[in-house]
Amino acid sequence: MFVRVGTGESSRVDVAPGGNVPLRLDQVDELNRLIDDIRHATSTVSDASDRLQTLLVASPGNPSWVRVVGSGVLTVGQGLLLNRGSATS
């Protein structure tokens, strides 16, 4: 992923193949924070590069059973939102 931040009103994200392992949600969150810091010029290029490398190799913050339970809760919640008409019948 390449992030290009301009000095004007807009920024641009260019996506290129970078491997076959997708980012986890916690990594996406950290990437968004990094992009915000770059946009606001609160991070140097060297610091941003270091933070990017750190987030790419970071291990998950929770044990696998917590992630499984969380995914189950999220799935049930989305199912209830998508099928709320059947619950009132």
N, C-alpha and C positions, 0 to 999 in steps of 0.2 A: 504494500500500500504506500502510495506516495501522497503527501499532503503538501499542497502549494498554497501558501498564505500570501496574498498580495498586500500592498500598502494602501489600497483603496477601500472601497466599501464591501468587496466580496472576497471569498476564498474559494479554492477549488480542491477537490479530492480526486486524485487519479488512482484507480485500482488496477493493479497488475498482479498476475499470478505470483504468489510468494510461498507456496508450499501447499500441502494437502491437509494441514491441521488448522481448523477455524479457530478464531479467538473466542474465549469464554466471555460471558457477560461481565465478569469483574475486569477482564482485560479491556473489553470495549469501553467500559466506564473510565478506566485509567487513560485510555487513548483519547477519549473525548476531553478529559481534563487537561491532558498534554496539549491538545490542539487549541483549547481555550487559552492556555498559558502562552503558547506561541503567538496566537492572534493578539493578545494584549501585551506582547513584548516583555513578559515577565520571566522568560526562560531563554537562555542562550542556546545557540546551536549545539554546542558541546553537551550542555546539560540535557537538552531535548533528546539528543542521540543516545545518551546514557540511559535516560528514563525509558526510551523506547526499547532498548535492548533488555532492560530489567523486566519490563512488563511482558515481553515476548517469552522469557524463560521462567517467569514466575510460576510457582506451583499453586494449585487450587488452595484457597484459604480454608475450606471446610472439608471434613471427611466425606468419603463417597456416600455413606448412608444419608447424610444431611442433604446432599445434592439430589439423591433419588427421592427422598421424601418431599423436598421442595419442588421438584419437577412434577411429582404426583399432585400436589396441592395446586400448582399453577395450571395443570391440565384439567383438573376438576373445575376450577374457577372459570377457565375459558369455555369449557363445555356448558356450564350453567349459563354463562352469558350468551352463548350462541343458541341455546335451546330453551330460553326462558319461557317461550310460549307453551311448551309442553308441560311445564311445571304448574301452570295455572289451570290446565284443563281438568 
